[in-house]
């Protein structure tokens, strides 16, 4: 049995199971679902959520596995992947160097540590740096295309 057949069987099974849960939820009605939820029984709503988690997990795992398999199959792709990951890590390190951490009181009365604050600021600065890099590359490509004509 090849991978395409297995994928079709799994996707049809999960799709039909999702449709079954949907029809059951529709026929139960909002009032019944709310009454059960007030008592702590979520019934088919929790089954639908678990089905969504399973589908998301299967899709994410298969995407990662086949992407890494594709990257590892070609040496030039592996080199390009390594350079991309290295560049991304370099941006994160630069953002971390430019970040400072200060203990910050949070809304619930707890304190955010200086390290936690620095990591949050690193994430924000990484986002800003990546936006600037992407914008700069778009401007560079647009301007270079204008001068090539």
C-alpha positions, -999 to +999 in steps of 0.1 A: +000+000+000+015+033-010+016+066+010-011+082-012-036+055-005-029+057+032-032+095+032-066+093+013-080+067+037-069+087+068-082+120+054-115+106+044-119+089+078-111+121+097-133+141+074-163+118+079-157+116+116-157+154+117-190+155+097-206+130+120-196+151+151-209+182+134-243+167+126-246+154+161-238+189+175-263+205+151-291+181+161-284+185+198-291+222+196-275+252+214-297+249+245-288+213+252-251+220+246-252+250+270-271+231+297-246+202+295-217+227+296-231+243+328-230+208+344-194+203+333-202+178+305-190+190+271-200+159+252-194+160+215-179+195+216-148+180+234-147+152+208-147+178+180-119+197+197-099+165+201-105+157+164-092+191+155-061+186+177-054+152+161-058+167+125-036+196+134-010+172+148-011+149+119-007+177+094+021+194+113+040+162+118+037+151+082+047+185+069+078+185+091+087+150+082+084+153+045+100+188+045+130+175+064+132+144+042+131+167+011+158+189+025+180+161+035+178+144+001+198+172-017+231+186-005+224+221-020+190+223-003+206+212+030+232+239+027+206+266+019+185+254+048+215+256+072+223+291+060+186+302+065+185+288+100+219+304+108+207+337+095+175+335+116+195+326+147+219+355+140+189+379+140+177+365+173+211+368+189+214+404+176+180+412+191+190+396+224+221+417+226+201+449+220+175+439+246+175+448+282+156+432+310+138+450+339+116+434+365+081+444+356+049+441+377+022+422+359-016+427+360-022+398+383+002+410+410+031+388+400+065+400+389+080+393+355+117+386+360+144+406+343+153+375+322+117+370+312+114+407+303+146+405+282+132+374+263+100+392+256+119+422+243+141+399+223+110+385+206+096+419+198+129+432+185+133+400+164+099+407+148+109+443+141+142+433+126+126+406+104+099+432+092+127+457+084+147+430+065+117+418+045+107+454+037+142+463+027+145+432+004+111+441-012+123+477-019+157+464-031+140+440-055+116+466-068+143+492-074+166+467-090+139+456-114+132+493-123+169+498-133+171+466-152+145+478-178 
